[in-house]
Each structure stands twice: as C-alpha cells, then as structure tokens.
Amino acid sequence: MSNLLEVKDLFVQYNTDSGVVHALNGLNFSLEAGETVGLVGETGAGKTTLALSILKLLPKNVGEIKKGSISYDGKDLINFSNEEMQEIRGRKISMIFQDPMSSLNPTKTVGVQIMEVLDLHFKELSLAEKKKKVDNILTLVGIPPARQGEFPFQFSGGMKQRIIIAMALIAEPELILADEPTTALDVTIQAQILELIRKLKSEFNTAMLLITHDLGIVVEICSKIAVIYSGEIFEIGKIEDIYVRKENHPYTEGLFKCIPDLTTNARRLTPIIGSMPNPEDLPKGCKFYERCIYKKDICAEKEPDYYTKGTHTIKCFLYKDKWGE
C-alpha cells in the first residue's frame, strides 16, 4: 500500500533571541491510508513541531523548515502556498489540539464554530444541508444538537474536547493529527474520549497520527508506534514488535521502565537518568549517548544508522550486531 503521508529528512528550527533551537533533525516518518500511528516521546522531543510542520502552522518568523520534504498524497506540502494549504487544512488533514480550553473561540457559539469548517470547504452546500451535517456530527460525538447555540464556557472539559473532535471530523478528512487529545482530562473522561476517537476513526476510515507521551494510550488505539527523541525517530514498529518482542531501543526500554508494573512489588520506578540534550547545542554522535546504559565509545563520535528486522526499525549501534547491516 502506498503512503498517504511521507516525511523525509525533515529539519525544523526555531530562531529565538537566545539562539537557534534545532527541533527536528533529519526526521523520517510515513503513514498509510487508514492507519493509526502513535508518536511517543518526552516533552520537547519534537512531537507537536512535526504536526505543526505538516500543516505549515509553525510560529511565523520563528519556526522554519530548513530542509526535507512532507509529501501528502504524492504532493510536497512544503512548496504549497498559504492559499493552497487552506484547502488542505480541515478538509484533507485536520488537527485535534492539545488543550480544548484554549482551542475554542469563547465569543462564538459552538455551532457557529463547527459551521465555519463547512463554510470554508463546502460552499456548494445549502444552509439547511450544513445545519444537518452539524446536527449529525454533534450526535456522533455524544452532544445533543440542541446545545449548539451555547458558548464554550457552558461545557465541561470533556465536552469541549468532543466539540474539537466534531470540528476535526465534520469535513471527513483523510488524516487527523491528534496532539495529546486527552492530556487535560481526568482518567474516566480520557477513556471515553479514546473510545470515541476509536469509534469515529473506524466509521470514517481516517488515518491518524496520535501524539502522546503515554505508552498505555498508544497500545489501546494504534497499530504502529514511532518513538521520537531530540527531533529524530529512534524506533518504529508494530505493537507486537515493540510491546511483545521486547527488542527495543535503549530509550524505549527506559520509557517502559517508567511505567508502574502491577505484577511486581517494586517500591520505586526506574527513571531515565539525565535529560535530553540542549536543542541549541546538539551533540556530535547519538543524541541519547549521555543517558544510555549501553553506550559505547563509537556512540559519542558517530550517529548510528537505522537497522531493520521485518516491520521493526531501530536507530542504535546495538542492533548492528543483533540484526546485521
């Protein structure tokens, strides 16, 4: 199957007063039509930057794509004008933002905000047809259509997130970028939102990039996982590759050790020592070198290649010996 989205050798930087922040550093990533991929990593790893780069929503005059390509349906979005991207955003690719509290306009009713998507992308529809679509999508996400005349402050956090999901899905896009969609919610509402996303994704056959730092969420909803660190994909594979076979990048292994294990009596978690390298001054070799418990001398001098076994790919010298060239 051909890739719906393909990111190749992507370099993105933020030009700040203190210096240049290297956010993405030669990132490679692909996603097929209808596929759900979880993008996992620590805060600051580059997850949200990747999503904003795909939609060309990087902060103006600060964020800059220095190199690489972002191919969607065979077309490189990097060369698209803002007007051309307006046709893509919402219609072909939608984004569910991290914080529902700040993603909605407090001065407009939720019905008007959902309708704006249709006004932009479905000018050929009559007002009655648009209203019917708004009613249908609200019903699908579990909100009574009668409440579309209310303002965001009249809804709970979980209901706001449902409205954001309705806005993302009403144009029936081919790809959804979900940026930590359950972060601001308690665990009960989180479970409801995840079940809703799973149900709607299946109904619309939408591909999804689910951005999260929670490995538990990924295994519930994704078919493939990509682990990002310091602006690079360090490991990518199917659920069984990463969760079952236990052949992992040292960073992924560290992430698993940070999860409480209910089958043991361990009194403490095992955190990954140290922190990510300064993105303004990246090291020469492997960016995980200083924190790695398996590090070798070569790791400090040379960046490792990618090594692949079946559907599983890892960027680490350990797998040069295990899996071969």
Buried (B, 14 or more C-beta within 10 A) or exposed (E): EEBBBBBBEBBBBBEEEEEBBBBBBBBBBBBBBBBBBBBBBBEBBBBBBBBBBBBBBBEEEEBBBEBBBBBBBEEEBBEBEEEEBEEBBBBBBBBBBBBBEEBBEEEEBBBBBBBBBBEBBBEEBEEEEBBEBBBEBBEBBEBEBEBBEBBBEEBEBBBBBBBBBBBBBBBBBBBBBBBBBBBBBEEEBBBBBBEBBBEBBEEBEBBBBBBBBBBEBBEBBBEBBBBBBBBBBBBBBBBEBBBEEEBBBBBBBBBBEEEEEEEEEEEEEEEBEEEBBEBEEEBEBBBBBBBBEEBEEEBEEEBBEBBEBEEBBBBBBBBBEEBEE
